[in-house]
Amino acid sequence: MKGYLKMSNKEINRITIMDKLKFKKITEKQAARELDLSVRQIRRIKKKYLAKGALGLIHQNRGRISNHRIADSEIDRVIEIIKNRYWDFGPTLAWEKLRQHHQAILGKETLRKIMIRANLWQSKRQRKPRLYQLRPRRACEGELVQLDGSPHLWFEARGPECTLLVFIDDATGKLFHLEFALSESTNAYFHACHGYFKTHGKPLAFYLDKHGVFRVNTTRDGMADTRDSNGLTQFGLAMKTLKIELIYANTPQAKGRVEKVNQTLQDRLTKELRLKGINTIKAANSYLPTFIQEFNQKFGVEPKSIVNVHRPLQPWEKLEEILVKKYQRILSKNLELQYQNITYQIQTERSTYALRKAPVVVAEDRFGGIKIYYKNQELKYQIISKQPKSEIVDSKRLNLKMEEVKLNQQQMAIITNKQETNRRWKPAPNHPWRQYAYTNTNY
């Protein structure tokens, strides 16, 4: 046979198998296994190969126009309709309108290709993966500490859902402090920082995410209870007083060291708590120092410099007065102020008119204690009235709070049912039972 044949790689590979089958070097089952076809297909291909040779292996529709091809006149009509009426429509919406109002028989993806060829739609390019360069570790211990919270079922089904606050040194990869808390709240971080500063001192900087505890993420008004006059959160104000720099990461990958250790802890620490039979936050916090020591021995690395840049706390840096929430209030004519739906009245021996309309600072420590200051002088006060307090729940703790509410409702329903059951039933005064008189008879 003269001339050339255009064959695909799949068709070329079939020639060798068909030759072996022709000379009975392999069976039809073996040929079907090698070509990943059925025996019936092998017999059909073999029949064509014996009759036409290699020409019988070429697909018969090659070079022919498909019977399902859409006519050029229909494509031109659709393009004209889109240009006139749906020039700013996407392929999916345009396809719906064409089928609904213009009896178009195109497929959705076919229309997408037609619109791309006619420059009526630009295909969305796949977003290129972003490459993050490896940031070298800091040289000194305490130069940069990454801080993050990891909500997880740490006690699995044995205990409450909680959050682990993690402090990890960037230079050594060592855990400096771990602490379990109900959620990532300001008081929880204050309590954790208190323990960290007492043990290690003050680092030069904290590397944080943009959680609302660390940074004000809105510019709306009415933020007096979450930030001071400089736009800092309560946590930021406390760290500014201690001269600790706060660095905010734009992506989770930027603080990858603490993100990776969170995954490790969710695996290792959860299993250790299970083996130890620890089911409560208090017991887990007591065990954490032992876990930290074992963890650092396995995974800690030596820093580039032997210098530890942690700074000791100065005598005037009293954490009990710094790691607190501070809010400004204005005293009324009666020397009263309101905080958290509670009315406080200042008790003073000086002239009352001196404190009228005076700005005071309400300081709430991490245990809920309240102190009121005027020009850095503590004032005595008494509570005048209390109103029901509405609790503000963090978004990460919302599901846990809803479960607590449902559990309380179920418990109250059980108690109410028991009370109803235990309540003795008394017949009415006109009940037939009361018509009988009972007398004691001595025999």
C-alpha positions as a Markdown table, in Angstrom:
| # | Residue | x | y | z |
|---|---|---|---|---|
| 1 | Met | 0.0 | 0.0 | 0.0 |
| 2 | Lys | 1.5 | 3.3 | -1.2 |
| 3 | Gly | 1.4 | 6.6 | 0.7 |
| 4 | Tyr | 1.4 | 7.5 | 4.4 |
| 5 | Leu | -1.0 | 6.9 | 7.2 |
| 6 | Lys | -1.7 | 9.2 | 10.1 |
| 7 | Met | -2.0 | 7.2 | 13.2 |
| 8 | Ser | -2.2 | 8.0 | 16.9 |
| 9 | Asn | 0.2 | 6.4 | 19.4 |
| 10 | Lys | -2.7 | 4.2 | 20.7 |
| 11 | Glu | -3.3 | 2.9 | 17.2 |
| 12 | Ile | 0.4 | 2.3 | 16.5 |
| 13 | Asn | 0.7 | 0.2 | 19.7 |
| 14 | Arg | -2.1 | -2.0 | 18.5 |
| 15 | Ile | -0.1 | -3.1 | 15.4 |
| 16 | Thr | 2.4 | -5.1 | 17.6 |
| 17 | Ile | -0.4 | -6.7 | 19.6 |
| 18 | Met | -2.4 | -7.6 | 16.4 |
| 19 | Asp | 0.7 | -9.2 | 14.8 |
| 20 | Lys | 1.2 | -11.4 | 17.8 |
| 21 | Leu | -2.5 | -12.3 | 17.8 |
| 22 | Lys | -2.4 | -13.0 | 14.0 |
| 23 | Phe | 0.4 | -15.5 | 14.4 |
| 24 | Lys | -1.2 | -17.0 | 17.6 |
| 25 | Lys | 1.7 | -15.9 | 19.9 |
| 26 | Ile | -0.9 | -14.6 | 22.4 |
| 27 | Thr | -4.6 | -15.4 | 23.0 |
| 28 | Glu | -7.5 | -13.0 | 22.6 |
| 29 | Lys | -7.8 | -12.7 | 26.4 |
| 30 | Gln | -4.1 | -11.7 | 26.7 |
| 31 | Ala | -4.5 | -9.1 | 23.9 |
| 32 | Ala | -7.6 | -7.7 | 25.7 |
| 33 | Arg | -5.6 | -7.5 | 28.9 |
| 34 | Glu | -2.7 | -5.6 | 27.3 |
| 35 | Leu | -4.9 | -3.1 | 25.4 |
| 36 | Asp | -7.4 | -2.8 | 28.3 |
| 37 | Leu | -10.3 | -3.8 | 26.1 |
| 38 | Ser | -12.9 | -6.4 | 26.1 |
| 39 | Val | -12.6 | -9.7 | 24.1 |
| 40 | Arg | -15.4 | -8.7 | 21.9 |
| 41 | Gln | -13.6 | -5.4 | 20.9 |
| 42 | Ile | -10.4 | -7.4 | 20.2 |
| 43 | Arg | -12.3 | -9.7 | 17.8 |
| 44 | Arg | -13.8 | -6.7 | 16.0 |
| 45 | Ile | -10.3 | -5.0 | 15.7 |
| 46 | Lys | -8.7 | -8.3 | 14.6 |
| 47 | Lys | -11.2 | -8.8 | 11.8 |
| 48 | Lys | -10.5 | -5.3 | 10.4 |
| 49 | Tyr | -6.8 | -5.8 | 10.7 |
| 50 | Leu | -6.8 | -9.1 | 8.8 |
| 51 | Ala | -9.0 | -7.5 | 6.1 |
| 52 | Lys | -7.3 | -4.0 | 5.7 |
| 53 | Gly | -4.0 | -4.3 | 7.6 |
| 54 | Ala | -2.8 | -1.2 | 9.5 |
| 55 | Leu | -5.5 | 0.9 | 7.7 |
| 56 | Gly | -8.2 | -1.0 | 9.6 |
| 57 | Leu | -6.8 | 0.2 | 12.9 |
| 58 | Ile | -7.4 | 3.9 | 12.1 |
| 59 | His | -10.6 | 5.5 | 13.5 |
| 60 | Gln | -13.2 | 5.7 | 10.8 |
| 61 | Asn | -14.4 | 9.2 | 11.7 |
| 62 | Arg | -11.0 | 10.8 | 11.3 |
| 63 | Gly | -11.3 | 13.7 | 8.9 |
| 64 | Arg | -15.1 | 13.7 | 8.9 |
| 65 | Ile | -17.4 | 16.3 | 10.2 |
| 66 | Ser | -19.3 | 15.2 | 13.3 |
| 67 | Asn | -23.0 | 14.5 | 12.9 |
| 68 | His | -23.5 | 16.4 | 16.2 |
| 69 | Arg | -21.7 | 19.5 | 15.1 |
| 70 | Ile | -23.7 | 22.7 | 15.5 |
| 71 | Ala | -24.4 | 24.6 | 12.2 |
| 72 | Asp | -22.4 | 27.7 | 11.6 |
| 73 | Ser | -25.6 | 29.6 | 11.0 |
| 74 | Glu | -26.8 | 28.7 | 14.5 |
| 75 | Ile | -23.4 | 29.8 | 16.0 |
| 76 | Asp | -23.6 | 33.1 | 14.2 |
| 77 | Arg | -27.2 | 33.7 | 15.4 |
| 78 | Val | -26.2 | 33.0 | 19.0 |
| 79 | Ile | -23.2 | 35.4 | 18.8 |
| 80 | Glu | -25.4 | 38.1 | 17.3 |
| 81 | Ile | -28.0 | 37.7 | 20.1 |
| 82 | Ile | -25.3 | 37.9 | 22.8 |
| 83 | Lys | -23.8 | 41.0 | 21.3 |
| 84 | Asn | -27.1 | 42.8 | 21.1 |
| 85 | Arg | -28.8 | 41.7 | 24.4 |
| 86 | Tyr | -26.4 | 39.8 | 26.6 |
| 87 | Trp | -23.0 | 41.5 | 26.0 |
| 88 | Asp | -22.2 | 41.6 | 29.8 |
| 89 | Phe | -23.6 | 38.2 | 30.7 |
| 90 | Gly | -21.4 | 35.3 | 31.8 |
| 91 | Pro | -21.6 | 32.0 | 29.9 |
| 92 | Thr | -23.9 | 30.3 | 32.5 |
| 93 | Leu | -26.5 | 33.1 | 32.7 |
| 94 | Ala | -26.4 | 33.7 | 28.9 |
| 95 | Trp | -26.9 | 29.9 | 28.3 |
| 96 | Glu | -30.0 | 30.1 | 30.6 |
| 97 | Lys | -31.5 | 33.1 | 28.7 |
| 98 | Leu | -30.8 | 31.6 | 25.3 |
| 99 | Arg | -32.5 | 28.3 | 26.2 |
| 100 | Gln | -35.5 | 30.2 | 27.8 |
| 101 | His | -36.1 | 32.9 | 25.3 |
| 102 | His | -34.4 | 32.0 | 22.0 |
| 103 | Gln | -34.7 | 28.2 | 21.8 |
| 104 | Ala | -31.0 | 27.7 | 21.5 |
| 105 | Ile | -29.8 | 24.1 | 21.7 |
| 106 | Leu | -26.2 | 24.7 | 22.7 |
| 107 | Gly | -24.6 | 23.1 | 25.7 |
| 108 | Lys | -23.3 | 25.3 | 28.5 |
| 109 | Glu | -19.6 | 24.5 | 27.9 |
| 110 | Thr | -20.0 | 24.8 | 24.1 |
| 111 | Leu | -21.4 | 28.3 | 24.6 |
| 112 | Arg | -18.5 | 29.2 | 26.8 |
| 113 | Lys | -16.0 | 28.1 | 24.1 |
| 114 | Ile | -17.9 | 30.1 | 21.4 |
| 115 | Met | -17.9 | 33.2 | 23.6 |
| 116 | Ile | -14.2 | 32.9 | 24.2 |
| 117 | Arg | -13.4 | 32.5 | 20.5 |
| 118 | Ala | -15.7 | 35.6 | 19.7 |
| 119 | Asn | -13.9 | 37.6 | 22.5 |
| 120 | Leu | -17.2 | 37.9 | 24.4 |
| 121 | Trp | -15.8 | 36.2 | 27.5 |
| 122 | Gln | -12.3 | 35.9 | 29.0 |
| 123 | Ser | -11.5 | 32.6 | 30.6 |
| 124 | Lys | -10.4 | 32.8 | 34.2 |
| 125 | Arg | -6.8 | 31.8 | 34.4 |
| 126 | Gln | -5.9 | 29.4 | 37.2 |
| 127 | Arg | -4.4 | 31.3 | 40.0 |
| 128 | Lys | -0.7 | 30.6 | 40.3 |
| 129 | Pro | 0.4 | 29.1 | 43.6 |
| 130 | Arg | 2.0 | 31.7 | 45.7 |
| 131 | Leu | 5.6 | 30.8 | 46.8 |
| 132 | Tyr | 6.7 | 31.8 | 50.2 |
| 133 | Gln | 10.4 | 32.3 | 50.8 |
| 134 | Leu | 11.8 | 30.6 | 53.9 |
| 135 | Arg | 12.4 | 33.2 | 56.6 |
| 136 | Pro | 15.5 | 32.4 | 58.6 |
| 137 | Arg | 15.2 | 32.0 | 62.3 |
| 138 | Arg | 16.0 | 34.9 | 64.6 |
| 139 | Ala | 19.4 | 34.6 | 66.2 |
| 140 | Cys | 18.7 | 35.1 | 69.9 |
| 141 | Glu | 16.3 | 33.4 | 72.2 |
| 142 | Gly | 13.5 | 35.8 | 73.2 |
| 143 | Glu | 14.0 | 38.0 | 70.2 |
| 144 | Leu | 10.7 | 37.0 | 68.6 |
| 145 | Val | 8.0 | 34.8 | 70.2 |
| 146 | Gln | 5.1 | 33.6 | 68.1 |
| 147 | Leu | 1.8 | 33.6 | 69.9 |
| 148 | Asp | -1.4 | 31.9 | 68.8 |
| 149 | Gly | -4.5 | 30.1 | 70.1 |
| 150 | Ser | -5.5 | 26.6 | 68.9 |
| 151 | Pro | -9.2 | 25.7 | 69.5 |
| 152 | His | -9.6 | 21.9 | 69.4 |
| 153 | Leu | -11.3 | 18.9 | 71.1 |
| 154 | Trp | -8.2 | 18.5 | 73.4 |
| 155 | Phe | -10.1 | 16.1 | 75.7 |
| 156 | Glu | -11.9 | 14.4 | 72.8 |
| 157 | Ala | -15.3 | 13.3 | 74.2 |
| 158 | Arg | -14.1 | 13.2 | 77.8 |
| 159 | Gly | -14.2 | 16.9 | 78.6 |
| 160 | Pro | -15.2 | 20.4 | 77.4 |
| 161 | Glu | -14.0 | 22.0 | 74.2 |
| 162 | Cys | -11.3 | 24.6 | 74.9 |
| 163 | Thr | -8.4 | 26.5 | 73.4 |
| 164 | Leu | -4.7 | 26.1 | 73.9 |
| 165 | Leu | -2.6 | 29.3 | 74.0 |
| 166 | Val | 0.8 | 28.6 | 72.5 |
| 167 | Phe | 4.0 | 30.6 | 73.0 |
| 168 | Ile | 6.9 | 29.3 | 70.8 |
| 169 | Asp | 10.3 | 30.9 | 70.4 |
| 170 | Asp | 11.4 | 31.6 | 66.8 |
| 171 | Ala | 15.1 | 31.1 | 67.4 |
| 172 | Thr | 15.0 | 27.7 | 69.1 |
| 173 | Gly | 11.6 | 26.3 | 68.3 |
| 174 | Lys | 11.0 | 25.7 | 72.0 |
| 175 | Leu | 7.7 | 26.0 | 73.7 |
| 176 | Phe | 8.0 | 28.7 | 76.3 |
| 177 | His | 4.5 | 28.5 | 77.6 |
| 178 | Leu | 1.3 | 26.6 | 77.1 |
| 179 | Glu | -2.0 | 27.2 | 78.8 |
| 180 | Phe | -5.6 | 25.9 | 78.3 |
| 181 | Ala | -8.4 | 28.4 | 78.3 |
| 182 | Leu | -12.1 | 28.4 | 77.4 |
| 183 | Ser | -11.5 | 30.8 | 74.5 |
| 184 | Glu | -9.1 | 33.3 | 73.0 |
| 185 | Ser | -10.1 | 36.2 | 75.2 |
| 186 | Thr | -8.2 | 39.2 | 76.5 |
| 187 | Asn | -8.3 | 37.9 | 80.1 |
| 188 | Ala | -7.1 | 34.4 | 78.9 |
| 189 | Tyr | -4.1 | 36.0 | 77.2 |
| 190 | Phe | -3.4 | 38.2 | 80.2 |
| 191 | His | -3.4 | 35.2 | 82.5 |
| 192 | Ala | -1.0 | 33.3 | 80.1 |
| 193 | Cys | 1.3 | 36.3 | 79.7 |
| 194 | His | 1.5 | 36.7 | 83.4 |
| 195 | Gly | 2.8 | 33.2 | 83.8 |
| 196 | Tyr | 5.2 | 33.6 | 80.9 |
| 197 | Phe | 6.7 | 36.9 | 82.0 |
| 198 | Lys | 7.2 | 35.6 | 85.6 |
| 199 | Thr | 9.1 | 32.5 | 84.3 |
| 200 | His | 11.1 | 33.9 | 81.3 |
| 201 | Gly | 10.9 | 37.6 | 81.4 |
| 202 | Lys | 9.8 | 40.0 | 78.6 |
| 203 | Pro | 10.6 | 39.1 | 75.0 |
| 204 | Leu | 11.5 | 41.8 | 72.5 |
| 205 | Ala | 8.5 | 41.2 | 70.2 |
| 206 | Phe | 5.4 | 39.0 | 69.8 |
| 207 | Tyr | 4.5 | 37.7 | 66.4 |
| 208 | Leu | 0.6 | 37.6 | 66.2 |
| 209 | Asp | -2.3 | 37.2 | 63.8 |
| 210 | Lys | -4.9 | 39.8 | 63.3 |
| 211 | His | -7.3 | 38.5 | 66.0 |
| 212 | Gly | -9.5 | 41.1 | 67.6 |
| 213 | Val | -7.7 | 40.6 | 70.9 |
| 214 | Phe | -4.5 | 41.9 | 69.4 |
| 215 | Arg | -5.5 | 44.4 | 66.9 |
| 216 | Val | -8.5 | 46.7 | 66.1 |
| 217 | Asn | -9.8 | 45.5 | 62.7 |
| 218 | Thr | -12.5 | 48.1 | 62.3 |
| 219 | Thr | -12.7 | 51.9 | 62.0 |
| 220 | Arg | -16.3 | 52.3 | 63.1 |
| 221 | Asp | -17.2 | 54.5 | 66.0 |
| 222 | Gly | -18.3 | 53.3 | 69.4 |
| 223 | Met | -15.1 | 51.3 | 70.1 |
| 224 | Ala | -14.4 | 52.9 | 73.5 |
| 225 | Asp | -14.8 | 49.6 | 75.3 |
| 226 | Thr | -12.3 | 47.7 | 73.1 |
| 227 | Arg | -9.5 | 50.3 | 72.5 |
| 228 | Asp | -7.9 | 53.3 | 74.1 |
| 229 | Ser | -7.5 | 56.8 | 72.6 |
| 230 | Asn | -4.6 | 55.6 | 70.5 |
| 231 | Gly | -6.6 | 52.9 | 68.8 |
| 232 | Leu | -4.9 | 50.0 | 70.7 |
| 233 | Thr | -6.7 | 47.0 | 72.1 |
| 234 | Gln | -6.5 | 46.2 | 75.8 |
| 235 | Phe | -3.8 | 43.7 | 75.0 |
| 236 | Gly | -1.9 | 46.1 | 72.8 |
| 237 | Leu | -2.0 | 48.8 | 75.5 |
| 238 | Ala | -0.6 | 46.4 | 78.1 |
| 239 | Met | 2.2 | 45.4 | 75.8 |
| 240 | Lys | 3.0 | 49.0 | 75.0 |
| 241 | Thr | 3.4 | 49.7 | 78.7 |
| 242 | Leu | 5.8 | 46.7 | 78.9 |
| 243 | Lys | 7.7 | 47.9 | 75.8 |
| 244 | Ile | 7.0 | 44.7 | 73.9 |
| 245 | Glu | 6.7 | 45.2 | 70.1 |
| 246 | Leu | 3.7 | 43.6 | 68.4 |
| 247 | Ile | 4.2 | 42.3 | 64.8 |
| 248 | Tyr | 1.1 | 41.2 | 62.8 |
| 249 | Ala | 1.3 | 38.5 | 60.2 |
| 250 | Asn | -0.6 | 39.0 | 57.0 |
| 251 | Thr | -1.0 | 35.2 | 56.3 |
| 252 | Pro | -1.0 | 32.0 | 58.3 |
| 253 | Gln | 2.1 | 31.0 | 56.3 |
| 254 | Ala | 4.0 | 34.0 | 57.7 |
| 255 | Lys | 3.8 | 32.5 | 61.2 |
| 256 | Gly | 4.2 | 29.0 | 60.0 |
| 257 | Arg | 6.2 | 27.9 | 63.0 |
| 258 | Val | 3.4 | 28.3 | 65.5 |
| 259 | Glu | 0.8 | 26.9 | 62.9 |
| 260 | Lys | 2.9 | 23.8 | 62.4 |
| 261 | Val | 3.4 | 23.3 | 66.2 |
| 262 | Asn | -0.3 | 23.6 | 66.6 |
| 263 | Gln | -0.8 | 20.6 | 64.3 |
| 264 | Thr | 1.8 | 18.6 | 66.2 |
| 265 | Leu | 0.3 | 19.4 | 69.6 |
| 266 | Gln | -3.2 | 18.5 | 68.4 |
| 267 | Asp | -1.8 | 15.1 | 67.6 |
| 268 | Arg | 0.7 | 14.4 | 70.4 |
| 269 | Leu | -0.8 | 16.4 | 73.3 |
| 270 | Thr | -4.3 | 15.0 | 72.7 |
| 271 | Lys | -3.0 | 11.5 | 72.9 |
| 272 | Glu | -0.9 | 12.2 | 76.0 |
| 273 | Leu | -3.9 | 13.6 | 77.8 |
| 274 | Arg | -5.8 | 10.5 | 76.9 |
| 275 | Leu | -3.1 | 8.2 | 78.2 |
| 276 | Lys | -2.8 | 10.2 | 81.4 |
| 277 | Gly | -6.6 | 10.2 | 81.9 |
| 278 | Ile | -6.8 | 14.0 | 82.1 |
| 279 | Asn | -10.3 | 15.3 | 81.4 |
| 280 | Thr | -10.3 | 18.9 | 82.9 |
| 281 | Ile | -8.6 | 22.2 | 82.1 |
| 282 | Lys | -7.2 | 22.5 | 85.6 |
| 283 | Ala | -5.6 | 19.0 | 85.5 |
| 284 | Ala | -4.3 | 19.6 | 82.0 |
| 285 | Asn | -2.6 | 23.0 | 82.9 |
| 286 | Ser | -0.9 | 21.2 | 85.8 |
| 287 | Tyr | 0.5 | 18.6 | 83.4 |
| 288 | Leu | 1.7 | 21.1 | 80.7 |
| 289 | Pro | 5.1 | 22.0 | 82.3 |
| 290 | Thr | 6.1 | 18.3 | 82.2 |
| 291 | Phe | 5.0 | 18.1 | 78.6 |
| 292 | Ile | 6.9 | 21.3 | 77.6 |
| 293 | Gln | 10.1 | 19.9 | 79.0 |
| 294 | Glu | 9.8 | 16.6 | 77.1 |
| 295 | Phe | 8.8 | 18.4 | 73.9 |
| 296 | Asn | 11.7 | 20.9 | 74.0 |
| 297 | Gln | 14.2 | 18.1 | 74.5 |
| 298 | Lys | 13.0 | 16.3 | 71.4 |
| 299 | Phe | 12.3 | 19.2 | 69.0 |
| 300 | Gly | 14.2 | 22.2 | 70.3 |
| 301 | Val | 17.3 | 23.5 | 68.4 |
| 302 | Glu | 20.3 | 25.5 | 69.4 |
| 303 | Pro | 20.1 | 29.2 | 68.5 |
| 304 | Lys | 22.7 | 31.0 | 66.4 |
| 305 | Ser | 23.6 | 33.2 | 69.4 |
| 306 | Ile | 23.9 | 32.1 | 73.0 |
| 307 | Val | 22.6 | 35.5 | 74.2 |
| 308 | Asn | 19.2 | 35.4 | 75.8 |
| 309 | Val | 17.5 | 38.8 | 75.1 |
| 310 | His | 14.6 | 38.3 | 77.5 |
| 311 | Arg | 14.4 | 41.3 | 79.8 |
| 312 | Pro | 13.6 | 40.9 | 83.5 |
| 313 | Leu | 10.6 | 42.7 | 85.0 |
| 314 | Gln | 11.5 | 45.9 | 86.7 |
| 315 | Pro | 10.3 | 46.6 | 90.2 |
| 316 | Trp | 7.9 | 49.3 | 89.0 |
| 317 | Glu | 6.4 | 47.0 | 86.4 |
| 318 | Lys | 3.6 | 45.4 | 88.4 |
| 319 | Leu | 1.8 | 42.9 | 86.2 |
| 320 | Glu | -1.3 | 43.0 | 88.5 |
| 321 | Glu | -1.7 | 46.6 | 87.5 |
| 322 | Ile | -0.6 | 46.3 | 83.8 |
| 323 | Leu | -2.3 | 43.2 | 82.6 |
| 324 | Val | -5.8 | 44.6 | 83.2 |
| 325 | Lys | -8.6 | 46.0 | 81.1 |
| 326 | Lys | -8.8 | 49.8 | 81.5 |
| 327 | Tyr | -11.8 | 51.9 | 80.5 |
| 328 | Gln | -12.4 | 55.6 | 80.9 |
| 329 | Arg | -15.7 | 56.8 | 82.5 |
| 330 | Ile | -17.0 | 60.3 | 83.5 |
| 331 | Leu | -18.4 | 60.7 | 87.0 |
| 332 | Ser | -21.9 | 62.2 | 87.4 |
| 333 | Lys | -22.9 | 64.9 | 89.8 |
| 334 | Asn | -23.5 | 62.3 | 92.4 |
| 335 | Leu | -20.1 | 60.8 | 91.8 |
| 336 | Glu | -21.6 | 57.7 | 90.1 |
| 337 | Leu | -20.5 | 55.7 | 87.0 |
| 338 | Gln | -21.8 | 52.6 | 85.2 |
| 339 | Tyr | -19.6 | 49.7 | 84.1 |
| 340 | Gln | -20.9 | 46.3 | 82.9 |
| 341 | Asn | -24.5 | 47.2 | 83.9 |
| 342 | Ile | -23.4 | 48.0 | 87.5 |
| 343 | Thr | -23.6 | 51.4 | 89.1 |
| 344 | Tyr | -20.7 | 52.4 | 91.3 |
| 345 | Gln | -20.6 | 55.5 | 93.6 |
| 346 | Ile | -17.3 | 57.0 | 94.7 |
| 347 | Gln | -16.8 | 57.3 | 98.5 |
| 348 | Thr | -14.5 | 60.2 | 99.3 |
| 349 | Glu | -13.7 | 62.6 | 102.2 |
| 350 | Arg | -12.7 | 65.5 | 100.0 |
| 351 | Ser | -15.3 | 68.0 | 98.7 |
| 352 | Thr | -17.6 | 66.2 | 96.3 |
| 353 | Tyr | -17.7 | 69.1 | 93.8 |
| 354 | Ala | -14.0 | 68.4 | 93.1 |
| 355 | Leu | -14.8 | 65.1 | 91.4 |
| 356 | Arg | -17.9 | 66.0 | 89.6 |
| 357 | Lys | -17.6 | 65.4 | 85.8 |
| 358 | Ala | -14.1 | 64.1 | 86.5 |
| 359 | Pro | -12.6 | 61.4 | 84.1 |
| 360 | Val | -11.7 | 58.2 | 86.0 |
| 361 | Val | -10.2 | 54.9 | 84.9 |
| 362 | Val | -12.0 | 51.6 | 85.6 |
| 363 | Ala | -9.5 | 48.7 | 85.8 |
| 364 | Glu | -10.8 | 45.1 | 85.6 |
| 365 | Asp | -8.2 | 42.4 | 86.3 |
| 366 | Arg | -8.3 | 39.0 | 84.8 |
| 367 | Phe | -10.2 | 37.6 | 87.8 |
| 368 | Gly | -13.0 | 40.2 | 87.5 |
| 369 | Gly | -11.8 | 42.5 | 90.3 |
| 370 | Ile | -12.6 | 46.2 | 89.9 |
| 371 | Lys | -10.5 | 49.2 | 90.8 |
| 372 | Ile | -11.2 | 52.8 | 90.0 |
| 373 | Tyr | -8.4 | 55.4 | 89.6 |
| 374 | Tyr | -8.4 | 59.2 | 89.4 |
| 375 | Lys | -5.0 | 60.6 | 88.4 |
| 376 | Asn | -3.4 | 57.3 | 89.3 |
| 377 | Gln | -4.9 | 57.4 | 92.8 |
| 378 | Glu | -7.2 | 54.5 | 93.8 |
| 379 | Leu | -10.7 | 55.6 | 94.9 |
| 380 | Lys | -13.0 | 53.8 | 97.2 |
| 381 | Tyr | -16.5 | 53.0 | 96.0 |
| 382 | Gln | -19.7 | 51.1 | 96.7 |
| 383 | Ile | -22.1 | 49.3 | 94.4 |
| 384 | Ile | -25.4 | 51.0 | 94.1 |
| 385 | Ser | -27.3 | 48.7 | 91.8 |
| 386 | Lys | -26.9 | 45.8 | 89.4 |
| 387 | Gln | -28.7 | 45.0 | 86.2 |
| 388 | Pro | -28.9 | 41.7 | 84.3 |
| 389 | Lys | -25.6 | 41.4 | 82.4 |
| 390 | Ser | -25.6 | 40.2 | 78.8 |
| 391 | Glu | -22.5 | 38.2 | 77.9 |
| 392 | Ile | -20.6 | 38.9 | 74.7 |
| 393 | Val | -19.4 | 35.6 | 73.3 |
| 394 | Asp | -16.4 | 35.3 | 71.0 |
| 395 | Ser | -17.1 | 33.8 | 67.6 |
| 396 | Lys | -14.8 | 30.9 | 68.2 |
| 397 | Arg | -16.7 | 30.0 | 71.4 |
| 398 | Leu | -20.2 | 30.5 | 70.1 |
| 399 | Asn | -20.9 | 26.8 | 69.4 |
| 400 | Leu | -19.6 | 25.8 | 72.9 |
| 401 | Lys | -21.9 | 28.5 | 74.5 |
| 402 | Met | -24.9 | 27.3 | 72.6 |
| 403 | Glu | -24.3 | 23.7 | 73.8 |
| 404 | Glu | -24.1 | 25.1 | 77.4 |
| 405 | Val | -27.4 | 26.9 | 77.0 |
| 406 | Lys | -29.1 | 23.8 | 75.6 |
| 407 | Leu | -27.7 | 21.7 | 78.4 |
| 408 | Asn | -28.9 | 24.1 | 81.0 |
| 409 | Gln | -32.4 | 24.2 | 79.4 |
| 410 | Gln | -32.5 | 20.3 | 79.4 |
| 411 | Gln | -31.5 | 20.2 | 83.1 |
| 412 | Met | -34.1 | 22.8 | 84.0 |
| 413 | Ala | -36.7 | 20.8 | 82.1 |
| 414 | Ile | -35.8 | 17.6 | 84.0 |
| 415 | Ile | -35.9 | 19.4 | 87.4 |
| 416 | Thr | -39.3 | 20.9 | 86.5 |
| 417 | Asn | -40.7 | 17.5 | 85.5 |
| 418 | Lys | -39.4 | 16.0 | 88.8 |
| 419 | Gln | -41.1 | 18.7 | 90.8 |
| 420 | Glu | -44.3 | 18.2 | 88.9 |
| 421 | Thr | -44.1 | 14.5 | 89.5 |
| 422 | Asn | -43.3 | 14.8 | 93.2 |
| 423 | Arg | -46.1 | 17.2 | 93.9 |
| 424 | Arg | -48.8 | 15.3 | 95.8 |
| 425 | Trp | -52.3 | 15.4 | 94.2 |
| 426 | Lys | -55.1 | 16.5 | 96.5 |
| 427 | Pro | -58.7 | 15.8 | 95.7 |
| 428 | Ala | -61.1 | 18.7 | 95.5 |
| 429 | Pro | -63.4 | 19.5 | 98.5 |
| 430 | Asn | -66.4 | 18.1 | 96.6 |
| 431 | His | -64.7 | 15.0 | 95.4 |
| 432 | Pro | -66.6 | 11.7 | 96.0 |
| 433 | Trp | -63.8 | 10.4 | 98.0 |
| 434 | Arg | -64.4 | 13.0 | 100.7 |
| 435 | Gln | -68.0 | 11.7 | 101.2 |
| 436 | Tyr | -66.7 | 8.7 | 103.1 |
| 437 | Ala | -66.0 | 8.9 | 106.8 |
| 438 | Tyr | -63.2 | 6.8 | 108.2 |
| 439 | Thr | -63.3 | 5.9 | 111.9 |
| 440 | Asn | -60.9 | 3.8 | 114.0 |
| 441 | Thr | -62.4 | 0.6 | 115.3 |
| 442 | Asn | -60.8 | -1.2 | 118.2 |
| 443 | Tyr | -61.3 | -4.9 | 118.1 |
